[in-house]
Amino acid sequence: MSYQQLASRAKPAVIIFALDESGSMGTNLTGTQDPRFKWVERYFGNILFELLTRSTEMAGDSQRVKPRYYVYVLQYGSTTRVWGSGLMDIEAAVKLFSANGQSLGLGGNLGGTDAERAFSEIEPEIQKIVANPRFVNSFPPMLFHLTDGASQTDAGPIADRIKRLTTNDGNVLVLNAYIGTQTNLNYQGPDDFPGYLSSQDVGSDPDNLRLFEMSSVVPDTIQQNLVNNRVFPQIRPGARLFFDVRTQDMLKNVIQIVGSIASRVAA
């Protein structure tokens, strides 16, 4: 399958966020004075406004939004919480985010880390999305999972089922970003990040290996966008959509991958 479909009003793209809201998200991101959830909110907001811009056109002297993107946000710890009204078009999502002080209401408030529960709640939502006539011919949904700690449960089998779901343009993509992971991969930052090709790159930590195995292989179109847009200019073909997020720069660039499906749009 090609992963070639442009995001358009007729064939909009969908991004699902599974955001770890466990207690440790209230601790500071490495090398910064702000808690991890604050950085997530900042860069999440940047992507929302970027996608809104890509959906906005001039109609005479006024602007008109053609919703080319939809988002669904699930916050999870030991319990879960859906942000907003569930699946929202980009205009509605930006309005809600702005009305709440450019905040998702994060704060590390949902206890432990139960990834299996989060993925089990997301799976039926994605099943509905790929069966919906609005999205069946669209670029496949991307599930963006961001966590800063080891889960007490295994979401791997559910992630495998999710990756088998398809639109007519390809399989659903699962991306895992782990804040604070130390691995065998030697790099300094986004400019020389080569991507994770194998378990040898990951190392022996079982939680990291599980997230790596849960992650989709990067499609050629996204890999080329990441290189051409200099998000990760050295990322290798065939790398997994798995990332360790050691600094705010890595977190910023990882969240920018969400925009890589938006690099090309149609009317």
Solvent accessible surface area in square Angstrom, and as a share of the most:
residue,aa,sasa,rsa
1,M,155,0.69
2,S,60,0.39
3,Y,31,0.12
4,Q,94,0.42
5,Q,49,0.22
6,L,51,0.25
7,A,2,0.01
8,S,7,0.05
9,R,125,0.46
10,A,81,0.63
11,K,71,0.30
12,P,0,0.00
13,A,1,0.00
14,V,2,0.01
15,I,0,0.00
16,I,0,0.00
17,F,3,0.01
18,A,0,0.00
19,L,3,0.02
20,D,1,0.01
21,E,0,0.00
22,S,4,0.03
23,G,42,0.40
24,S,49,0.32
25,M,2,0.01
26,G,34,0.33
27,T,71,0.41
28,N,74,0.38
29,L,2,0.01
30,T,82,0.48
31,G,84,0.81
32,T,17,0.10
33,Q,161,0.71
34,D,41,0.21
35,P,29,0.18
36,R,41,0.15
37,F,28,0.12
38,K,87,0.37
39,W,28,0.10
40,V,2,0.01
41,E,8,0.04
42,R,105,0.38
43,Y,21,0.08
44,F,3,0.01
45,G,4,0.04
46,N,87,0.44
47,I,4,0.02
48,L,1,0.01
49,F,70,0.29
50,E,57,0.25
51,L,1,0.00
52,L,36,0.18
53,T,99,0.57
54,R,72,0.26
55,S,0,0.00
56,T,37,0.21
57,E,55,0.25
58,M,118,0.53
59,A,41,0.32
60,G,71,0.68
61,D,147,0.76
62,S,65,0.42
63,Q,131,0.58
64,R,122,0.44
65,V,38,0.22
66,K,21,0.09
67,P,35,0.22
68,R,11,0.04
69,Y,0,0.00
70,Y,25,0.10
71,V,0,0.00
72,Y,14,0.05
73,V,0,0.00
74,L,1,0.00
75,Q,1,0.01
76,Y,0,0.00
77,G,0,0.00
78,S,53,0.34
79,T,63,0.36
80,T,32,0.19
81,R,91,0.33
82,V,62,0.36
83,W,16,0.06
84,G,44,0.42
85,S,96,0.62
86,G,9,0.09
87,L,64,0.32
88,M,13,0.06
89,D,40,0.21
90,I,0,0.00
91,E,62,0.28
92,A,42,0.33
93,A,0,0.00
94,V,10,0.05
95,K,128,0.54
96,L,54,0.27
97,F,2,0.01
98,S,50,0.33
99,A,87,0.67
100,N,78,0.40
101,G,65,0.63
102,Q,105,0.47
103,S,29,0.19
104,L,7,0.04
105,G,45,0.43
106,L,14,0.07
107,G,22,0.21
108,G,14,0.14
109,N,97,0.50
110,L,24,0.12
111,G,45,0.43
112,G,35,0.34
113,T,10,0.06
114,D,33,0.17
115,A,5,0.04
116,E,73,0.33
117,R,102,0.37
118,A,0,0.00
119,F,0,0.00
120,S,50,0.32
121,E,61,0.27
122,I,0,0.00
123,E,18,0.08
124,P,57,0.36
125,E,45,0.20
126,I,0,0.00
127,Q,82,0.36
128,K,125,0.53
129,I,7,0.04
130,V,16,0.09
131,A,77,0.60
132,N,56,0.28
133,P,116,0.73
134,R,125,0.46
135,F,3,0.01
136,V,48,0.28
137,N,65,0.33
138,S,2,0.01
139,F,11,0.05
140,P,0,0.00
141,P,1,0.01
142,M,0,0.00
143,L,0,0.00
144,F,1,0.00
145,H,2,0.01
146,L,1,0.00
147,T,3,0.02
148,D,13,0.07
149,G,20,0.20
150,A,44,0.34
151,S,21,0.14
152,Q,134,0.59
153,T,39,0.23
154,D,62,0.32
155,A,1,0.01
156,G,11,0.11
157,P,76,0.48
158,I,12,0.06
159,A,0,0.00
160,D,61,0.31
161,R,102,0.37
162,I,0,0.00
163,K,39,0.16
164,R,159,0.58
165,L,38,0.19
166,T,49,0.29
167,T,4,0.02
168,N,107,0.55
169,D,13,0.06
170,G,0,0.00
171,N,50,0.26
172,V,1,0.01
173,L,4,0.02
174,V,0,0.00
175,L,0,0.00
176,N,0,0.00
177,A,0,0.00
178,Y,22,0.08
179,I,4,0.02
180,G,33,0.32
181,T,6,0.04
182,Q,134,0.60
183,T,27,0.16
184,N,101,0.52
185,L,17,0.09
186,N,135,0.69
187,Y,15,0.06
188,Q,162,0.72
189,G,13,0.12
190,P,20,0.13
191,D,102,0.53
192,D,58,0.30
193,F,0,0.00
194,P,26,0.17
195,G,0,0.00
196,Y,0,0.00
197,L,74,0.37
198,S,39,0.25
199,S,46,0.29
200,Q,135,0.60
201,D,26,0.14
202,V,1,0.01
203,G,14,0.14
204,S,102,0.66
205,D,60,0.31
206,P,99,0.62
207,D,32,0.17
208,N,5,0.03
209,L,48,0.24
210,R,69,0.25
211,L,15,0.07
212,F,5,0.02
213,E,92,0.41
214,M,6,0.03
215,S,1,0.01
216,S,12,0.08
217,V,79,0.46
218,V,4,0.02
219,P,14,0.09
220,D,92,0.48
221,T,19,0.11
222,I,1,0.01
223,Q,19,0.08
224,Q,95,0.42
225,N,24,0.13
226,L,0,0.00
227,V,45,0.26
228,N,114,0.58
229,N,80,0.41
230,R,159,0.58
231,V,13,0.08
232,F,0,0.00
233,P,11,0.07
234,Q,101,0.45
235,I,4,0.02
236,R,79,0.29
237,P,90,0.57
238,G,35,0.34
239,A,0,0.00
240,R,51,0.18
241,L,0,0.00
242,F,0,0.00
243,F,0,0.00
244,D,0,0.00
245,V,0,0.00
246,R,49,0.18
247,T,59,0.34
248,Q,60,0.27
249,D,78,0.40
250,M,3,0.01
251,L,0,0.00
252,K,86,0.36
253,N,18,0.09
254,V,0,0.00
255,I,4,0.02
256,Q,59,0.26
257,I,0,0.00
258,V,0,0.00
259,G,5,0.05
260,S,5,0.03
261,I,11,0.05
262,A,1,0.01
263,S,38,0.24
264,R,120,0.44
265,V,59,0.34
266,A,34,0.26
267,A,87,0.67
